[in-house]
Amino acid sequence: MASLPPPLPSSSHHPLADAEYETSTDGSATWANPTHFEYYEMGSDPWQLKNAYTGMNVTTRGHLHTTVQSWLHCSGSTCP
């Protein structure tokens, strides 16, 4: 298994909430190709009113997706 990417710098200073959603009507969602993303800086937006995902650069978006995928597919001692 590939090593996990380092945590985002912002996560060490401010709590964050990150979510990925995939639509499926037959229960076949794999979350490999999410259709909706949300990212909130909880320190400055505790009510999650401003989805900051669209303002993020592509590298950071990729890092978040890789991290979420690693959590989704881990089990037991392989989980971060």
C-alpha positions as CSV (number, residue, x, y, z in Angstrom):
1,M,0.0,0.0,0.0
2,A,1.3,3.5,-0.9
3,S,2.2,5.8,2.0
4,L,-0.3,8.4,3.0
5,P,0.3,12.0,2.0
6,P,1.3,14.4,4.7
7,P,-1.5,16.3,6.4
8,L,-2.5,19.6,5.0
9,P,-0.8,22.6,6.7
10,S,-4.2,24.1,7.5
11,S,-5.3,21.1,9.4
12,S,-2.6,21.6,12.0
13,H,-3.9,25.1,12.8
14,H,-7.6,25.0,12.1
15,P,-10.1,22.1,12.3
16,L,-11.5,21.3,8.9
17,A,-14.4,19.4,7.4
18,D,-14.1,17.7,4.0
19,A,-16.7,15.6,2.3
20,E,-17.1,13.9,-1.1
21,Y,-20.4,12.7,-2.5
22,E,-21.2,10.3,-5.3
23,T,-24.7,9.7,-6.7
24,S,-25.9,6.1,-7.1
25,T,-29.4,4.8,-7.3
26,D,-28.5,1.1,-7.3
27,G,-26.1,1.0,-4.4
28,S,-23.0,0.8,-6.6
29,A,-21.2,4.0,-5.5
30,T,-17.5,3.4,-5.1
31,W,-16.5,7.0,-4.4
32,A,-13.8,6.8,-7.0
33,N,-15.5,9.5,-9.0
34,P,-17.3,11.8,-6.6
35,T,-19.7,14.3,-8.1
36,H,-19.9,16.9,-5.3
37,F,-17.2,18.2,-2.9
38,E,-17.4,20.3,0.3
39,Y,-14.6,21.8,2.3
40,Y,-15.0,24.1,5.3
41,E,-12.4,25.8,7.6
42,M,-14.2,25.2,10.9
43,G,-12.1,27.8,12.7
44,S,-13.5,30.7,10.5
45,D,-16.7,29.0,9.3
46,P,-18.1,26.9,12.2
47,W,-21.6,26.8,10.7
48,Q,-20.3,25.5,7.3
49,L,-21.8,28.3,5.3
50,K,-19.0,28.9,2.8
51,N,-17.9,25.9,0.8
52,A,-14.3,26.7,0.1
53,Y,-13.6,23.7,-2.2
54,T,-14.0,25.6,-5.5
55,G,-11.5,28.2,-4.4
56,M,-8.8,25.6,-3.7
57,N,-5.9,24.8,-6.1
58,V,-5.9,21.6,-8.0
59,T,-3.0,20.2,-6.0
60,T,-4.8,20.6,-2.7
61,R,-8.0,19.2,-4.1
62,G,-6.0,16.1,-5.3
63,H,-4.4,15.8,-1.8
64,L,-7.8,15.9,-0.2
65,H,-9.2,13.3,-2.5
66,T,-6.2,10.9,-2.0
67,T,-6.6,11.3,1.8
68,V,-10.3,10.6,1.8
69,Q,-9.8,7.6,-0.5
70,S,-7.1,6.2,1.9
71,W,-9.6,6.5,4.8
72,L,-12.4,4.9,2.8
73,H,-10.4,1.9,1.7
74,C,-8.4,1.2,4.9
75,S,-9.2,-1.3,7.6
76,G,-7.7,-2.2,11.0
77,S,-4.1,-1.3,11.4
78,T,-3.9,0.2,7.8
79,C,-6.1,3.1,8.9
80,P,-4.4,6.4,9.6
